[in-house]
């Protein structure tokens, strides 16, 4: 009976967790200025979503990305330039927030690292193939040939 109660309690807890995770999406105000929205998207496409990390702020639906788009919208409405907004985001979140980080001492590994790894892989492949080509293939002795023929049950002459 305690096993049945434990299972029932587990099912109830899982149901409560499911309900707790269900959230109502905030209703956004309708777009009033399409020019402003186009500028917001232009700036947001250059910024990385810090939650998703593989999406731009423009494409992400994470809460932080929505908040960042709102922040961009407010700053553009206040008259700040797109470069000012990017500088603000970099000051606040670091170079990682830029979808295309600048090439400087702190980010050189991001730019050069993939090429170094590719070259290292090609070098390892070249060395391995060279070793296989140089491997000495010694021919079988007469006794080894006879034993192989008996094990395989194949008649035939030795090449």
Secondary structure, DSSP 8 states (H G I E B T S, - for coil): -HHHHHHHHHHHHHHHHHHHH----------S-HHHHHHHHHHHTTBB-TTTSSSBTTT--SHHHHHHHHHHHHHHHTT--HHHHHHHHHHHH-GGGBSS---STTTHHHHHHHHHHHHHHHHHHHHHHHHHHH-------HHHHHHHHHHHT------
